[in-house]
Amino acid sequence: MTFFIDTSAFLAVLNADDENHQKAKKKWEEFVSQEETLVCSNYVLVETLALIQNRFGMEGLRVFQEDVVQVLTIEWVDESLHQVGVASMLAANRRELSLVDCISFDMMRRLGIKTVFAFDKHFKEQGFECLP
């Protein structure tokens, strides 16, 4: 099965102090052991890398890049998808809804992915099944 992964899930897996850490860690281990297809966009990666660098430093960034990124299928955002994401974000007119979220929603629809590993309520609002 194919799953999309959001920044919120990556951060929950990596941060032992996160309220969702135990659930996230267990789900991540299931994904890896079952060799599921794990998809994220390059925009999710940029967002995640910036937050990891800021919160956990360069060693955390290095571990993420060497251990986690290697098992991901990265879908690259092109100009068209970027423009659709910007339009969606502006149309939604919600300060807390990010460009990365809007692009993720459209990418998931285009790829036919219905399930996301995320702790961000916006995915559920958009009709996606959220794990764990």
Residue pairs with C-beta under 8 A, 6 or more apart in sequence:
1 36
1 37
1 115
2 36
2 37
2 38
2 39
2 111
2 113
2 115
3 31
3 36
3 37
3 38
3 39
3 113
3 115
3 116
3 117
3 131
4 39
4 40
4 104
4 107
4 108
4 111
4 113
4 115
4 116
4 117
4 118
4 128
5 38
5 39
5 40
5 44
5 72
5 116
5 117
5 118
6 40
6 44
6 101
6 104
6 116
6 117
6 118
6 119
6 120
6 123
7 44
7 47
7 48
7 51
7 100
7 120
8 118
8 119
8 120
9 24
9 27
9 28
9 117
9 118
9 119
10 44
10 48
10 52
10 64
10 68
11 18
11 48
11 51
11 52
11 55
12 18
12 20
12 21
12 23
12 24
12 25
12 119
13 21
13 24
13 25
13 28
14 52
14 56
14 60
14 64
15 21
15 55
15 56
18 24
20 119
23 132
24 117
24 119
24 132
26 132
27 117
27 131
27 132
28 117
30 36
31 38
31 117
32 71
37 73
38 71
38 72
38 73
38 117
39 72
39 73
39 74
39 75
39 111
39 113
40 48
40 72
40 73
40 74
40 75
41 74
41 75
41 76
41 77
41 100
41 103
41 104
41 107
42 74
42 75
42 76
42 77
43 77
43 99
43 100
43 103
43 104
44 100
44 104
45 69
45 72
45 74
47 98
47 100
48 64
49 61
49 64
49 65
52 60
52 61
52 64
53 60
53 61
75 107
75 111
77 85
77 103
77 107
81 103
81 106
81 107
81 110
82 103
84 102
84 103
84 106
85 99
85 102
85 103
85 106
86 99
86 102
88 102
88 105
88 106
89 97
89 98
89 99
89 101
89 102
92 102
97 122
101 120
101 122
101 123
104 116
104 123
105 122
105 123
105 126
105 128
107 113
108 114
108 116
108 128
114 128
114 129
115 128
115 129
115 130
115 131
116 123
116 128
116 129
116 130
116 131
117 130
117 131
117 132
118 130
118 131
119 130
123 130
124 130
